[in-house]
Amino acid sequence: EVQLLESGGGLVQAGGSLRLSCAASGFTFSRYVMSWVRQAPGKGLEWVSLISGSGDRTYYSDSVKGRFTISRDNSKNTLYLQMNSLSAEDTAVYYCAKWDDTRMDTPYHGVDVWGQGTTVTVFS
Amino acid sequence: EVVMTQSPLSLPVTLGQPASISCTSSQSLVYSDGSTYLHWFHQRPGQSPRRLIYKVSNRDSGVPDRFSGSGSGTDFTLKISRVEAEDVGVYYCMQGTHWPLTFGGGTKVEIK
């Protein structure tokens, strides 16, 4: 069974840092584009960052560029998101997501597997 | 950036009746390979999203055939032929043709 299990969310003061992890199983992790997608309370979905299967290419949304870093360890089947300089606007549920894509270019087929989400709350 | 606009924002439906959600993009979603990368997701209350439909009209594995997707160019529709209680939640369209990828704002389906 394909599974994504996030961890690392929590309460953090504005300006602080947090590192999210996502343990993947049930598929060949290194083949697929992975990402973090977030959802602020009562809001819609927003992709945050994507990373290629090998980890050599990354994309970030403008809202997190320069503050967040996505990475992966294919030997451990684990995806990471290092979040720095957090603000209240980063408060959200963060989903680890497997994209139905092996190439890091358009066109994209969308997310075919979602984690259960981990909550990040930034307070001032 | 391609803007994805969904309507309605909220859709009260009667069990057993059909429902229809519209998604309009600010640019054509036809890719150079001739395919259209418009996908639909469903998020039940308190749950993670799930992809229902990919490339306009292809149902994902396990998705009931009461769900269907259609459309072309910039105008797309998700239809539920007969709404069941488990269909409540928020439906999102997403385009994968142009960078950056963008989601629609969502349509909340609830039972009357």
Boltz contact constraints between the chains, C-beta under 6 A:
constraints:
  - contact:
      token1: [A, 44]
      token2: [B, 103]
      max_distance: 6.0
  - contact:
      token1: [A, 44]
      token2: [B, 105]
      max_distance: 6.0
  - contact:
      token1: [A, 44]
      token2: [B, 106]
      max_distance: 6.0
  - contact:
      token1: [A, 45]
      token2: [B, 92]
      max_distance: 6.0
  - contact:
      token1: [A, 45]
      token2: [B, 103]
      max_distance: 6.0
  - contact:
      token1: [A, 47]
      token2: [B, 101]
      max_distance: 6.0
  - contact:
      token1: [A, 106]
      token2: [B, 99]
      max_distance: 6.0
  - contact:
      token1: [A, 107]
      token2: [B, 31]
      max_distance: 6.0
  - contact:
      token1: [A, 107]
      token2: [B, 37]
      max_distance: 6.0
  - contact:
      token1: [A, 107]
      token2: [B, 96]
      max_distance: 6.0
  - contact:
      token1: [A, 107]
      token2: [B, 97]
      max_distance: 6.0
  - contact:
      token1: [A, 108]
      token2: [B, 96]
      max_distance: 6.0
  - contact:
      token1: [A, 108]
      token2: [B, 101]
      max_distance: 6.0
  - contact:
      token1: [A, 109]
      token2: [B, 54]
      max_distance: 6.0
  - contact:
      token1: [A, 110]
      token2: [B, 39]
      max_distance: 6.0
  - contact:
      token1: [A, 110]
      token2: [B, 51]
      max_distance: 6.0
  - contact:
      token1: [A, 110]
      token2: [B, 54]
      max_distance: 6.0
  - contact:
      token1: [A, 110]
      token2: [B, 94]
      max_distance: 6.0
  - contact:
      token1: [A, 110]
      token2: [B, 96]
      max_distance: 6.0
  - contact:
      token1: [A, 112]
      token2: [B, 51]
      max_distance: 6.0
  - contact:
      token1: [A, 114]
      token2: [B, 48]
      max_distance: 6.0
  - contact:
      token1: [A, 114]
      token2: [B, 49]
      max_distance: 6.0
  - contact:
      token1: [A, 116]
      token2: [B, 48]
      max_distance: 6.0
  - contact:
      token1: [A, 117]
      token2: [B, 48]
      max_distance: 6.0
